[in-house]
């Protein structure tokens, strides 16, 4: 049995956006020990954050307006806005997802968890 791993193009962009925002958050919340490590490699944290912010804006602009709006709403309450569904369970809120959502062509459309509102993608 082969697993179809194709994702809706907007979902791929959402995953990129989530990753970029996570990287920015990690840099901004860097512990003093990590800052020393970063400075040893001569990385300017402020410059890195600025570059990430430019890329985040670029990626956000490539989202459809309705998807971007929903992402912003969900991101207001959760750090992880895009989560997998494994074995029928949303890994954002750990509730079961309706079986219809896990059927054929399941990742060809943008879906969200009815319980937590996060965007989901199905993993077998």
C-alpha positions as CSV (number, residue, x, y, z in Angstrom):
1,X,0.0,0.0,0.0
2,X,1.4,3.4,-1.0
3,X,0.8,6.5,1.0
4,X,-0.1,9.6,-1.0
5,X,2.1,12.4,0.5
6,X,1.0,15.2,-1.7
7,X,-0.3,18.3,0.2
8,X,-2.5,21.1,-1.0
9,X,-0.1,23.9,-2.1
10,X,-1.5,26.3,0.4
11,X,-1.0,23.8,3.2
12,X,2.7,23.5,2.1
13,X,3.0,27.3,2.4
14,X,1.3,27.2,5.9
15,X,3.9,24.6,7.0
16,X,6.7,26.9,5.7
17,X,5.2,29.9,7.5
18,X,4.8,27.9,10.8
19,X,8.5,26.8,10.6
20,X,9.8,30.3,9.9
21,X,7.8,31.8,12.8
22,X,9.1,29.0,15.0
23,X,12.7,29.8,14.1
24,X,12.1,33.5,14.7
25,X,10.6,32.7,18.1
26,X,13.6,30.5,19.0
27,X,16.0,33.3,18.2
28,X,14.0,35.9,20.1
29,X,13.7,33.6,23.2
30,X,17.3,32.4,23.1
31,X,18.7,31.6,26.5
32,X,22.0,33.3,27.5
33,X,23.9,30.1,26.9
34,X,22.5,29.8,23.4
35,X,23.4,33.5,22.7
36,X,27.0,32.8,23.6
37,X,27.0,29.8,21.2
38,X,25.4,32.0,18.4
39,X,27.9,34.8,19.0
40,X,30.9,32.3,18.7
41,X,29.7,31.7,15.1
42,X,29.4,35.5,14.6
43,X,25.7,35.5,13.9
44,X,23.9,38.7,14.4
45,X,20.6,37.6,16.1
46,X,18.9,40.9,15.2
47,X,19.9,40.6,11.6
48,X,18.8,37.0,11.5
49,X,15.4,37.9,13.0
50,X,15.1,40.7,10.5
51,X,15.8,38.3,7.6
52,X,13.2,35.9,8.9
53,X,10.6,38.6,9.2
54,X,11.1,39.6,5.6
55,X,10.7,35.9,4.5
56,X,7.7,35.5,6.8
57,X,6.0,38.5,5.2
58,X,6.8,37.1,1.7
59,X,5.4,33.7,2.6
60,X,2.3,35.2,4.2
61,X,1.6,37.2,1.1
62,X,1.6,34.1,-1.0
63,X,-1.3,32.7,1.0
64,X,-4.9,33.1,-0.2
65,X,-6.5,35.9,1.8
66,X,-9.0,33.6,3.5
67,X,-6.3,31.1,4.4
68,X,-4.1,33.9,5.8
69,X,-6.9,35.3,7.8
70,X,-7.7,31.9,9.3
71,X,-4.0,31.3,10.0
72,X,-3.8,34.6,11.9
73,X,-6.9,33.8,14.0
74,X,-5.7,30.3,15.0
75,X,-2.1,31.6,15.6
76,X,-3.5,34.0,18.2
77,X,-4.2,31.1,20.5
78,X,-1.7,28.4,19.4
79,X,2.0,28.3,18.5
80,X,1.5,25.3,16.3
81,X,-1.2,26.1,13.7
82,X,-0.6,23.2,11.3
83,X,-0.6,19.7,12.9
84,X,-0.8,16.2,11.7
85,X,-3.6,13.8,12.1
86,X,-2.2,10.3,12.9
87,X,-4.5,7.3,13.4
88,X,-7.5,9.6,13.2
89,X,-6.3,11.8,16.1
90,X,-5.6,15.6,15.8
91,X,-2.1,16.1,17.2
92,X,-3.0,19.7,18.2
93,X,-5.8,18.9,20.6
94,X,-5.7,15.0,20.7
95,X,-9.3,14.5,19.7
96,X,-10.6,12.2,17.0
97,X,-11.2,13.6,13.6
98,X,-14.3,12.7,11.6
99,X,-13.6,9.7,9.4
100,X,-14.7,11.6,6.2
101,X,-11.7,13.9,6.6
102,X,-9.3,10.9,6.5
103,X,-10.6,9.5,3.2
104,X,-9.3,9.7,-0.4
105,X,-7.7,12.9,-1.5
106,X,-7.6,14.0,2.1
107,X,-4.6,16.3,1.7
108,X,-5.7,17.7,-1.6
109,X,-7.9,20.1,0.3
110,X,-7.3,22.4,3.2
111,X,-8.9,20.9,6.3
112,X,-9.1,22.0,9.9
113,X,-9.9,20.3,13.2
114,X,-13.5,20.9,14.2
115,X,-12.4,21.0,17.9
116,X,-9.3,23.2,18.0
117,X,-9.5,25.0,14.6
118,X,-5.9,24.1,13.6
119,X,-5.1,23.2,10.0
120,X,-4.5,19.5,9.7
121,X,-2.9,17.1,7.3
122,X,-3.4,13.4,7.4
123,X,-0.6,10.9,8.0
124,X,-1.4,7.2,7.8
